[in-house]
Structures are given as structure tokens and as C-alpha cells.
Amino acid sequence: EFRTLAAPYFVESRDGRCTFYVLVVLTLMNSGVRVVFSYLVRDFYNALEQKDQDKFYEVIIQFLVALMVMTPISVLYRFQAQRLSIKWRDWMTGRTMNLYCSNR
């Protein structure tokens, strides 16, 4: 069912395809940064457990850098997902109305 509804949008709309491809790239980037975060959390707790002050501060700096990278990626991901959703709904409404009006 989903394929039947969604496929024409991506076939007919170049903007829809581009928005979708950007969303896929942002999804991969978001996942990559989250993996990095999981390693940083592991290193953070290891540094605390081992009472390694130098490693602790190193991980904190890496965490801040990762946070600065992740924030825009997460915001852009959500924005792009909502944008694609709105564009698809707008296209679907227009297409449905055109089909309805043309069969009168």
C-alpha cells in the first residue's frame, strides 16, 4: 500500500527525490555521530573509573566537538523529514483533487 501511494511522488517530483536523498544522507550522518557518541560515553566512564584526569578532559573536549557536529545534523534531519512529509501531503492532495475533478 505505501509503495502504491508513495512511488508516483518520487517518479513525478524531482524535488521529492532530492529531498529524500538528502534525508537518507542525513540519516546516515546522524547514525554515524550517534555511534561516535556511544564510544565517547564508554571512554568517559572508563576515564572516570580509572581516575585518569587527562583522559577525562580529552574525552570532554571530544564530546563537545561531537555535540557541535551532531546538533546541526539532528536539526537538519528533523527539518528535512518534516519538509518531505509536508511536500508529499501537498502533492498527494493536489493529485487527488486533480483526479477527482477530471473524472466528473
Jmol script that loads the backbone (N, CA, C; Angstrom):
load data "model"
ATOM      1  N   GLU A   1       0.804  -1.184   0.000  1.00  0.00           N
ATOM      2  CA  GLU A   1       0.000   0.000   0.000  1.00  0.00           C
ATOM      3  C   GLU A   1       0.859   1.265   0.000  1.00  0.00           C
ATOM      4  N   PHE A   2       1.862   1.319   0.873  1.00  0.00           N
ATOM      5  CA  PHE A   2       2.685   2.524   0.942  1.00  0.00           C
ATOM      6  C   PHE A   2       3.376   2.785  -0.388  1.00  0.00           C
ATOM      7  N   ARG A   3       3.905   1.736  -0.980  1.00  0.00           N
ATOM      8  CA  ARG A   3       4.604   1.877  -2.252  1.00  0.00           C
ATOM      9  C   ARG A   3       3.671   2.427  -3.330  1.00  0.00           C
ATOM     10  N   THR A   4       2.450   1.963  -3.320  1.00  0.00           N
ATOM     11  CA  THR A   4       1.470   2.420  -4.298  1.00  0.00           C
ATOM     12  C   THR A   4       1.194   3.910  -4.149  1.00  0.00           C
ATOM     13  N   LEU A   5       1.159   4.393  -2.920  1.00  0.00           N
ATOM     14  CA  LEU A   5       0.900   5.812  -2.681  1.00  0.00           C
ATOM     15  C   LEU A   5       2.137   6.674  -2.875  1.00  0.00           C
ATOM     16  N   ALA A   6       3.289   6.172  -2.453  1.00  0.00           N
ATOM     17  CA  ALA A   6       4.500   6.996  -2.439  1.00  0.00           C
ATOM     18  C   ALA A   6       5.261   6.987  -3.758  1.00  0.00           C
ATOM     19  N   ALA A   7       5.264   5.881  -4.460  1.00  0.00           N
ATOM     20  CA  ALA A   7       6.078   5.755  -5.672  1.00  0.00           C
ATOM     21  C   ALA A   7       5.791   6.834  -6.713  1.00  0.00           C
ATOM     22  N   PRO A   8       4.535   7.163  -7.017  1.00  0.00           N
ATOM     23  CA  PRO A   8       4.303   8.198  -8.030  1.00  0.00           C
ATOM     24  C   PRO A   8       4.906   9.552  -7.658  1.00  0.00           C
ATOM     25  N   TYR A   9       4.919   9.863  -6.383  1.00  0.00           N
ATOM     26  CA  TYR A   9       5.501  11.148  -5.957  1.00  0.00           C
ATOM     27  C   TYR A   9       6.973  11.228  -6.319  1.00  0.00           C
ATOM     28  N   PHE A  10       7.697  10.164  -6.045  1.00  0.00           N
ATOM     29  CA  PHE A  10       9.128  10.176  -6.317  1.00  0.00           C
ATOM     30  C   PHE A  10       9.429  10.061  -7.808  1.00  0.00           C
ATOM     31  N   VAL A  11       8.516   9.490  -8.571  1.00  0.00           N
ATOM     32  CA  VAL A  11       8.681   9.415 -10.020  1.00  0.00           C
ATOM     33  C   VAL A  11       8.390  10.772 -10.654  1.00  0.00           C
ATOM     34  N   GLU A  12       7.328  11.434 -10.182  1.00  0.00           N
ATOM     35  CA  GLU A  12       6.880  12.686 -10.792  1.00  0.00           C
ATOM     36  C   GLU A  12       7.590  13.919 -10.253  1.00  0.00           C
ATOM     37  N   SER A  13       8.103  13.866  -9.049  1.00  0.00           N
ATOM     38  CA  SER A  13       8.645  15.058  -8.403  1.00  0.00           C
ATOM     39  C   SER A  13      10.160  14.959  -8.225  1.00  0.00           C
ATOM     40  N   ARG A  14      10.873  15.776  -8.995  1.00  0.00           N
ATOM     41  CA  ARG A  14      12.337  15.827  -8.849  1.00  0.00           C
ATOM     42  C   ARG A  14      12.708  16.359  -7.466  1.00  0.00           C
ATOM     43  N   ASP A  15      11.967  17.362  -7.009  1.00  0.00           N
ATOM     44  CA  ASP A  15      12.214  17.932  -5.684  1.00  0.00           C
ATOM     45  C   ASP A  15      12.002  16.882  -4.593  1.00  0.00           C
ATOM     46  N   GLY A  16      11.007  16.029  -4.781  1.00  0.00           N
ATOM     47  CA  GLY A  16      10.758  14.957  -3.819  1.00  0.00           C
ATOM     48  C   GLY A  16      11.908  13.982  -3.742  1.00  0.00           C
ATOM     49  N   ARG A  17      12.459  13.624  -4.906  1.00  0.00           N
ATOM     50  CA  ARG A  17      13.611  12.711  -4.924  1.00  0.00           C
ATOM     51  C   ARG A  17      14.812  13.348  -4.242  1.00  0.00           C
ATOM     52  N   CYS A  18      15.073  14.612  -4.559  1.00  0.00           N
ATOM     53  CA  CYS A  18      16.224  15.298  -3.946  1.00  0.00           C
ATOM     54  C   CYS A  18      16.059  15.394  -2.431  1.00  0.00           C
ATOM     55  N   THR A  19      14.859  15.744  -1.986  1.00  0.00           N
ATOM     56  CA  THR A  19      14.590  15.840  -0.551  1.00  0.00           C
ATOM     57  C   THR A  19      14.800  14.488   0.120  1.00  0.00           C
ATOM     58  N   PHE A  20      14.341  13.431  -0.530  1.00  0.00           N
ATOM     59  CA  PHE A  20      14.504  12.084   0.016  1.00  0.00           C
ATOM     60  C   PHE A  20      15.979  11.689   0.088  1.00  0.00           C
ATOM     61  N   TYR A  21      16.748  11.975  -0.963  1.00  0.00           N
ATOM     62  CA  TYR A  21      18.172  11.622  -0.962  1.00  0.00           C
ATOM     63  C   TYR A  21      18.925  12.379   0.128  1.00  0.00           C
ATOM     64  N   VAL A  22      18.597  13.650   0.309  1.00  0.00           N
ATOM     65  CA  VAL A  22      19.233  14.424   1.378  1.00  0.00           C
ATOM     66  C   VAL A  22      18.857  13.832   2.735  1.00  0.00           C
ATOM     67  N   LEU A  23      17.619  13.399   2.878  1.00  0.00           N
ATOM     68  CA  LEU A  23      17.177  12.782   4.130  1.00  0.00           C
ATOM     69  C   LEU A  23      17.940  11.487   4.409  1.00  0.00           C
ATOM     70  N   VAL A  24      18.191  10.702   3.373  1.00  0.00           N
ATOM     71  CA  VAL A  24      18.962   9.460   3.545  1.00  0.00           C
ATOM     72  C   VAL A  24      20.385   9.779   4.002  1.00  0.00           C
ATOM     73  N   VAL A  25      21.009  10.764   3.369  1.00  0.00           N
ATOM     74  CA  VAL A  25      22.378  11.159   3.750  1.00  0.00           C
ATOM     75  C   VAL A  25      22.401  11.658   5.192  1.00  0.00           C
ATOM     76  N   LEU A  26      21.431  12.489   5.558  1.00  0.00           N
ATOM     77  CA  LEU A  26      21.368  12.993   6.937  1.00  0.00           C
ATOM     78  C   LEU A  26      21.118  11.867   7.936  1.00  0.00           C
ATOM     79  N   THR A  27      20.339  10.870   7.546  1.00  0.00           N
ATOM     80  CA  THR A  27      20.103   9.719   8.419  1.00  0.00           C
ATOM     81  C   THR A  27      21.402   8.968   8.678  1.00  0.00           C
ATOM     82  N   LEU A  28      22.171   8.756   7.628  1.00  0.00           N
ATOM     83  CA  LEU A  28      23.455   8.065   7.785  1.00  0.00           C
ATOM     84  C   LEU A  28      24.419   8.879   8.641  1.00  0.00           C
ATOM     85  N   MET A  29      24.462  10.186   8.401  1.00  0.00           N
ATOM     86  CA  MET A  29      25.339  11.052   9.196  1.00  0.00           C
ATOM     87  C   MET A  29      24.902  11.054  10.668  1.00  0.00           C
ATOM     88  N   ASN A  30      23.598  11.134  10.891  1.00  0.00           N
ATOM     89  CA  ASN A  30      23.065  11.133  12.256  1.00  0.00           C
ATOM     90  C   ASN A  30      23.422   9.830  12.967  1.00  0.00           C
ATOM     91  N   SER A  31      23.291   8.725  12.259  1.00  0.00           N
ATOM     92  CA  SER A  31      23.646   7.423  12.851  1.00  0.00           C
ATOM     93  C   SER A  31      25.135   7.354  13.158  1.00  0.00           C
ATOM     94  N   GLY A  32      25.955   7.857  12.255  1.00  0.00           N
ATOM     95  CA  GLY A  32      27.404   7.848  12.468  1.00  0.00           C
ATOM     96  C   GLY A  32      27.805   8.646  13.691  1.00  0.00           C
ATOM     97  N   VAL A  33      27.228   9.820  13.845  1.00  0.00           N
ATOM     98  CA  VAL A  33      27.560  10.657  15.001  1.00  0.00           C
ATOM     99  C   VAL A  33      27.084   9.991  16.294  1.00  0.00           C
ATOM    100  N   ARG A  34      25.954   9.327  16.247  1.00  0.00           N
ATOM    101  CA  ARG A  34      25.460   8.636  17.447  1.00  0.00           C
ATOM    102  C   ARG A  34      26.374   7.467  17.833  1.00  0.00           C
ATOM    103  N   VAL A  35      26.944   6.814  16.849  1.00  0.00           N
ATOM    104  CA  VAL A  35      27.908   5.748  17.141  1.00  0.00           C
ATOM    105  C   VAL A  35      29.139   6.343  17.818  1.00  0.00           C
ATOM    106  N   VAL A  36      29.621   7.471  17.287  1.00  0.00           N
ATOM    107  CA  VAL A  36      30.765   8.151  17.902  1.00  0.00           C
ATOM    108  C   VAL A  36      30.429   8.522  19.343  1.00  0.00           C
ATOM    109  N   PHE A  37      29.214   9.021  19.569  1.00  0.00           N
ATOM    110  CA  PHE A  37      28.789   9.359  20.931  1.00  0.00           C
ATOM    111  C   PHE A  37      28.840   8.148  21.849  1.00  0.00           C
ATOM    112  N   SER A  38      28.428   6.993  21.358  1.00  0.00           N
ATOM    113  CA  SER A  38      28.443   5.805  22.221  1.00  0.00           C
ATOM    114  C   SER A  38      29.867   5.458  22.637  1.00  0.00           C
ATOM    115  N   TYR A  39      30.823   5.615  21.723  1.00  0.00           N
ATOM    116  CA  TYR A  39      32.222   5.362  22.076  1.00  0.00           C
ATOM    117  C   TYR A  39      32.741   6.415  23.061  1.00  0.00           C
ATOM    118  N   LEU A  40      32.315   7.652  22.880  1.00  0.00           N
ATOM    119  CA  LEU A  40      32.753   8.708  23.796  1.00  0.00           C
ATOM    120  C   LEU A  40      32.200   8.472  25.199  1.00  0.00           C
ATOM    121  N   VAL A  41      30.974   8.024  25.298  1.00  0.00           N
ATOM    122  CA  VAL A  41      30.399   7.724  26.618  1.00  0.00           C
ATOM    123  C   VAL A  41      31.168   6.588  27.271  1.00  0.00           C
ATOM    124  N   ARG A  42      31.518   5.585  26.474  1.00  0.00           N
ATOM    125  CA  ARG A  42      32.313   4.473  27.006  1.00  0.00           C
ATOM    126  C   ARG A  42      33.662   4.993  27.523  1.00  0.00           C
ATOM    127  N   ASP A  43      34.329   5.814  26.719  1.00  0.00           N
ATOM    128  CA  ASP A  43      35.627   6.364  27.128  1.00  0.00           C
ATOM    129  C   ASP A  43      35.496   7.266  28.353  1.00  0.00           C
ATOM    130  N   PHE A  44      34.389   8.012  28.408  1.00  0.00           N
ATOM    131  CA  PHE A  44      34.145   8.887  29.559  1.00  0.00           C
ATOM    132  C   PHE A  44      34.062   8.076  30.850  1.00  0.00           C
ATOM    133  N   TYR A  45      33.258   7.012  30.820  1.00  0.00           N
ATOM    134  CA  TYR A  45      33.103   6.196  32.024  1.00  0.00           C
ATOM    135  C   TYR A  45      34.381   5.429  32.351  1.00  0.00           C
ATOM    136  N   ASN A  46      35.131   5.016  31.344  1.00  0.00           N
ATOM    137  CA  ASN A  46      36.418   4.364  31.601  1.00  0.00           C
ATOM    138  C   ASN A  46      37.390   5.323  32.278  1.00  0.00           C
ATOM    139  N   ALA A  47      37.411   6.571  31.798  1.00  0.00           N
ATOM    140  CA  ALA A  47      38.302   7.566  32.409  1.00  0.00           C
ATOM    141  C   ALA A  47      37.902   7.840  33.856  1.00  0.00           C
ATOM    142  N   LEU A  48      36.604   7.900  34.111  1.00  0.00           N
ATOM    143  CA  LEU A  48      36.141   8.102  35.496  1.00  0.00           C
ATOM    144  C   LEU A  48      36.519   6.915  36.380  1.00  0.00           C
ATOM    145  N   GLU A  49      36.305   5.720  35.857  1.00  0.00           N
ATOM    146  CA  GLU A  49      36.593   4.518  36.629  1.00  0.00           C
ATOM    147  C   GLU A  49      38.083   4.409  36.943  1.00  0.00           C
ATOM    148  N   GLN A  50      38.913   4.752  35.959  1.00  0.00           N
ATOM    149  CA  GLN A  50      40.361   4.650  36.134  1.00  0.00           C
ATOM    150  C   GLN A  50      40.958   5.891  36.790  1.00  0.00           C
ATOM    151  N   LYS A  51      40.118   6.892  37.033  1.00  0.00           N
ATOM    152  CA  LYS A  51      40.544   8.162  37.634  1.00  0.00           C
ATOM    153  C   LYS A  51      41.682   8.793  36.845  1.00  0.00           C
ATOM    154  N   ASP A  52      41.533   8.753  35.526  1.00  0.00           N
ATOM    155  CA  ASP A  52      42.525   9.312  34.601  1.00  0.00           C
ATOM    156  C   ASP A  52      42.073  10.715  34.196  1.00  0.00           C
ATOM    157  N   GLN A  53      42.629  11.717  34.858  1.00  0.00           N
ATOM    158  CA  GLN A  53      42.201  13.098  34.657  1.00  0.00           C
ATOM    159  C   GLN A  53      42.490  13.583  33.233  1.00  0.00           C
ATOM    160  N   ASP A  54      43.648  13.245  32.687  1.00  0.00           N
ATOM    161  CA  ASP A  54      43.995  13.688  31.332  1.00  0.00           C
ATOM    162  C   ASP A  54      43.037  13.103  30.295  1.00  0.00           C
ATOM    163  N   LYS A  55      42.753  11.833  30.431  1.00  0.00           N
ATOM    164  CA  LYS A  55      41.818  11.173  29.508  1.00  0.00           C
ATOM    165  C   LYS A  55      40.412  11.754  29.671  1.00  0.00           C
ATOM    166  N   PHE A  56      40.036  12.058  30.893  1.00  0.00           N
ATOM    167  CA  PHE A  56      38.724  12.640  31.163  1.00  0.00           C
ATOM    168  C   PHE A  56      38.552  13.952  30.407  1.00  0.00           C
ATOM    169  N   TYR A  57      39.523  14.851  30.518  1.00  0.00           N
ATOM    170  CA  TYR A  57      39.417  16.142  29.832  1.00  0.00           C
ATOM    171  C   TYR A  57      39.495  15.980  28.314  1.00  0.00           C
ATOM    172  N   GLU A  58      40.271  15.031  27.859  1.00  0.00           N
ATOM    173  CA  GLU A  58      40.347  14.753  26.417  1.00  0.00           C
ATOM    174  C   GLU A  58      38.979  14.299  25.886  1.00  0.00           C
ATOM    175  N   VAL A  59      38.338  13.429  26.628  1.00  0.00           N
ATOM    176  CA  VAL A  59      37.017  12.927  26.206  1.00  0.00           C
ATOM    177  C   VAL A  59      35.974  14.038  26.274  1.00  0.00           C
ATOM    178  N   ILE A  60      36.058  14.891  27.273  1.00  0.00           N
ATOM    179  CA  ILE A  60      35.110  16.008  27.385  1.00  0.00           C
ATOM    180  C   ILE A  60      35.232  16.922  26.168  1.00  0.00           C
ATOM    181  N   ILE A  61      36.448  17.218  25.741  1.00  0.00           N
ATOM    182  CA  ILE A  61      36.655  18.063  24.560  1.00  0.00           C
ATOM    183  C   ILE A  61      36.108  17.368  23.312  1.00  0.00           C
ATOM    184  N   GLN A  62      36.384  16.088  23.172  1.00  0.00           N
ATOM    185  CA  GLN A  62      35.847  15.334  22.034  1.00  0.00           C
ATOM    186  C   GLN A  62      34.320  15.307  22.071  1.00  0.00           C
ATOM    187  N   PHE A  63      33.767  15.177  23.255  1.00  0.00           N
ATOM    188  CA  PHE A  63      32.317  15.175  23.413  1.00  0.00           C
ATOM    189  C   PHE A  63      31.723  16.506  22.964  1.00  0.00           C
ATOM    190  N   LEU A  64      32.352  17.606  23.347  1.00  0.00           N
ATOM    191  CA  LEU A  64      31.859  18.930  22.941  1.00  0.00           C
ATOM    192  C   LEU A  64      31.935  19.120  21.427  1.00  0.00           C
ATOM    193  N   VAL A  65      33.015  18.651  20.821  1.00  0.00           N
ATOM    194  CA  VAL A  65      33.145  18.740  19.359  1.00  0.00           C
ATOM    195  C   VAL A  65      32.065  17.896  18.686  1.00  0.00           C
ATOM    196  N   ALA A  66      31.862  16.688  19.179  1.00  0.00           N
ATOM    197  CA  ALA A  66      30.827  15.814  18.612  1.00  0.00           C
ATOM    198  C   ALA A  66      29.445  16.434  18.792  1.00  0.00           C
ATOM    199  N   LEU A  67      29.217  17.089  19.922  1.00  0.00           N
ATOM    200  CA  LEU A  67      27.939  17.754  20.164  1.00  0.00           C
ATOM    201  C   LEU A  67      27.720  18.898  19.179  1.00  0.00           C
ATOM    202  N   MET A  68      28.785  19.645  18.885  1.00  0.00           N
ATOM    203  CA  MET A  68      28.669  20.740  17.917  1.00  0.00           C
ATOM    204  C   MET A  68      28.406  20.214  16.503  1.00  0.00           C
ATOM    205  N   VAL A  69      28.888  19.027  16.208  1.00  0.00           N
ATOM    206  CA  VAL A  69      28.635  18.416  14.901  1.00  0.00           C
ATOM    207  C   VAL A  69      27.234  17.804  14.859  1.00  0.00           C
ATOM    208  N   MET A  70      26.846  17.169  15.937  1.00  0.00           N
ATOM    209  CA  MET A  70      25.583  16.438  15.949  1.00  0.00           C
ATOM    210  C   MET A  70      24.367  17.355  15.969  1.00  0.00           C
ATOM    211  N   THR A  71      24.443  18.459  16.651  1.00  0.00           N
ATOM    212  CA  THR A  71      23.283  19.337  16.791  1.00  0.00           C
ATOM    213  C   THR A  71      22.732  19.792  15.441  1.00  0.00           C
ATOM    214  N   PRO A  72      23.562  20.366  14.559  1.00  0.00           N
ATOM    215  CA  PRO A  72      23.001  20.772  13.266  1.00  0.00           C
ATOM    216  C   PRO A  72      22.510  19.590  12.432  1.00  0.00           C
ATOM    217  N   ILE A  73      23.188  18.460  12.525  1.00  0.00           N
ATOM    218  CA  ILE A  73      22.765  17.289  11.757  1.00  0.00           C
ATOM    219  C   ILE A  73      21.391  16.821  12.239  1.00  0.00           C
ATOM    220  N   SER A  74      21.195  16.763  13.541  1.00  0.00           N
ATOM    221  CA  SER A  74      19.901  16.339  14.085  1.00  0.00           C
ATOM    222  C   SER A  74      18.789  17.315  13.719  1.00  0.00           C
ATOM    223  N   VAL A  75      19.080  18.597  13.811  1.00  0.00           N
ATOM    224  CA  VAL A  75      18.074  19.604  13.474  1.00  0.00           C
ATOM    225  C   VAL A  75      17.738  19.532  11.981  1.00  0.00           C
ATOM    226  N   LEU A  76      18.757  19.440  11.140  1.00  0.00           N
ATOM    227  CA  LEU A  76      18.511  19.332   9.700  1.00  0.00           C
ATOM    228  C   LEU A  76      17.761  18.055   9.343  1.00  0.00           C
ATOM    229  N   TYR A  77      18.068  16.963  10.035  1.00  0.00           N
ATOM    230  CA  TYR A  77      17.373  15.705   9.789  1.00  0.00           C
ATOM    231  C   TYR A  77      15.884  15.859  10.072  1.00  0.00           C
ATOM    232  N   ARG A  78      15.550  16.402  11.225  1.00  0.00           N
ATOM    233  CA  ARG A  78      14.137  16.587  11.572  1.00  0.00           C
ATOM    234  C   ARG A  78      13.453  17.538  10.603  1.00  0.00           C
ATOM    235  N   PHE A  79      14.141  18.631  10.272  1.00  0.00           N
ATOM    236  CA  PHE A  79      13.584  19.600   9.334  1.00  0.00           C
ATOM    237  C   PHE A  79      13.311  18.940   7.985  1.00  0.00           C
ATOM    238  N   GLN A  80      14.272  18.186   7.494  1.00  0.00           N
ATOM    239  CA  GLN A  80      14.143  17.548   6.187  1.00  0.00           C
ATOM    240  C   GLN A  80      13.028  16.502   6.194  1.00  0.00           C
ATOM    241  N   ALA A  81      12.909  15.737   7.271  1.00  0.00           N
ATOM    242  CA  ALA A  81      11.845  14.729   7.369  1.00  0.00           C
ATOM    243  C   ALA A  81      10.474  15.405   7.365  1.00  0.00           C
ATOM    244  N   GLN A  82      10.331  16.477   8.109  1.00  0.00           N
ATOM    245  CA  GLN A  82       9.061  17.193   8.133  1.00  0.00           C
ATOM    246  C   GLN A  82       8.784  17.853   6.789  1.00  0.00           C
ATOM    247  N   ARG A  83       9.822  18.375   6.165  1.00  0.00           N
ATOM    248  CA  ARG A  83       9.674  19.019   4.851  1.00  0.00           C
ATOM    249  C   ARG A  83       9.194  18.004   3.812  1.00  0.00           C
ATOM    250  N   LEU A  84       9.808  16.834   3.809  1.00  0.00           N
ATOM    251  CA  LEU A  84       9.401  15.781   2.874  1.00  0.00           C
ATOM    252  C   LEU A  84       7.953  15.378   3.135  1.00  0.00           C
ATOM    253  N   SER A  85       7.590  15.243   4.384  1.00  0.00           N
ATOM    254  CA  SER A  85       6.229  14.860   4.754  1.00  0.00           C
ATOM    255  C   SER A  85       5.213  15.893   4.260  1.00  0.00           C
ATOM    256  N   ILE A  86       5.503  17.158   4.475  1.00  0.00           N
ATOM    257  CA  ILE A  86       4.587  18.223   4.051  1.00  0.00           C
ATOM    258  C   ILE A  86       4.492  18.284   2.525  1.00  0.00           C
ATOM    259  N   LYS A  87       5.628  18.184   1.854  1.00  0.00           N
ATOM    260  CA  LYS A  87       5.619  18.227   0.387  1.00  0.00           C
ATOM    261  C   LYS A  87       4.852  17.039  -0.193  1.00  0.00           C
ATOM    262  N   TRP A  88       5.028  15.861   0.405  1.00  0.00           N
ATOM    263  CA  TRP A  88       4.321  14.686  -0.092  1.00  0.00           C
ATOM    264  C   TRP A  88       2.812  14.849   0.106  1.00  0.00           C
ATOM    265  N   ARG A  89       2.411  15.333   1.284  1.00  0.00           N
ATOM    266  CA  ARG A  89       0.982  15.533   1.548  1.00  0.00           C
ATOM    267  C   ARG A  89       0.384  16.575   0.606  1.00  0.00           C
ATOM    268  N   ASP A  90       1.135  17.651   0.368  1.00  0.00           N
ATOM    269  CA  ASP A  90       0.678  18.690  -0.550  1.00  0.00           C
ATOM    270  C   ASP A  90       0.515  18.114  -1.960  1.00  0.00           C
ATOM    271  N   TRP A  91       1.497  17.361  -2.396  1.00  0.00           N
ATOM    272  CA  TRP A  91       1.425  16.729  -3.718  1.00  0.00           C
ATOM    273  C   TRP A  91       0.254  15.755  -3.776  1.00  0.00           C
ATOM    274  N   MET A  92       0.084  14.935  -2.741  1.00  0.00           N
ATOM    275  CA  MET A  92      -0.993  13.944  -2.719  1.00  0.00           C
ATOM    276  C   MET A  92      -2.359  14.619  -2.758  1.00  0.00           C
ATOM    277  N   THR A  93      -2.519  15.714  -2.013  1.00  0.00           N
ATOM    278  CA  THR A  93      -3.793  16.432  -2.016  1.00  0.00           C
ATOM    279  C   THR A  93      -4.091  16.991  -3.405  1.00  0.00           C
ATOM    280  N   GLY A  94      -3.080  17.637  -4.011  1.00  0.00           N
ATOM    281  CA  GLY A  94      -3.265  18.187  -5.356  1.00  0.00           C
ATOM    282  C   GLY A  94      -3.582  17.115  -6.381  1.00  0.00           C
ATOM    283  N   ARG A  95      -2.887  16.012  -6.286  1.00  0.00           N
ATOM    284  CA  ARG A  95      -3.094  14.911  -7.242  1.00  0.00           C
ATOM    285  C   ARG A  95      -4.489  14.309  -7.062  1.00  0.00           C
ATOM    286  N   THR A  96      -4.898  14.120  -5.820  1.00  0.00           N
ATOM    287  CA  THR A  96      -6.220  13.563  -5.557  1.00  0.00           C
ATOM    288  C   THR A  96      -7.310  14.501  -6.077  1.00  0.00           C
ATOM    289  N   MET A  97      -7.151  15.785  -5.839  1.00  0.00           N
ATOM    290  CA  MET A  97      -8.139  16.742  -6.325  1.00  0.00           C
ATOM    291  C   MET A  97      -8.181  16.785  -7.845  1.00  0.00           C
ATOM    292  N   ASN A  98      -7.041  16.730  -8.491  1.00  0.00           N
ATOM    293  CA  ASN A  98      -6.994  16.710  -9.963  1.00  0.00           C
ATOM    294  C   ASN A  98      -7.669  15.453 -10.519  1.00  0.00           C
ATOM    295  N   LEU A  99      -7.391  14.313  -9.916  1.00  0.00           N
ATOM    296  CA  LEU A  99      -8.033  13.070 -10.363  1.00  0.00           C
ATOM    297  C   LEU A  99      -9.546  13.116 -10.127  1.00  0.00           C
ATOM    298  N   TYR A 100      -9.941  13.645  -8.994  1.00  0.00           N
ATOM    299  CA  TYR A 100     -11.364  13.729  -8.687  1.00  0.00           C
ATOM    300  C   TYR A 100     -12.084  14.662  -9.657  1.00  0.00           C
ATOM    301  N   CYS A 101     -11.494  15.831  -9.885  1.00  0.00           N
ATOM    302  CA  CYS A 101     -12.133  16.821 -10.755  1.00  0.00           C
ATOM    303  C   CYS A 101     -12.117  16.408 -12.217  1.00  0.00           C
ATOM    304  N   SER A 102     -11.124  15.653 -12.643  1.00  0.00           N
ATOM    305  CA  SER A 102     -11.041  15.251 -14.046  1.00  0.00           C
ATOM    306  C   SER A 102     -12.022  14.124 -14.369  1.00  0.00           C
ATOM    307  N   ASN A 103     -12.533  13.431 -13.377  1.00  0.00           N
ATOM    308  CA  ASN A 103     -13.471  12.328 -13.600  1.00  0.00           C
ATOM    309  C   ASN A 103     -14.921  12.742 -13.412  1.00  0.00           C
ATOM    310  N   ARG A 104     -15.194  14.014 -13.355  1.00  0.00           N
ATOM    311  CA  ARG A 104     -16.571  14.495 -13.156  1.00  0.00           C
ATOM    312  C   ARG A 104     -17.311  14.554 -14.444  1.00  0.00           C
TER     313      ARG A 104
END
end "model"
wireframe off; spacefill off
backbone 0.3
color backbone group
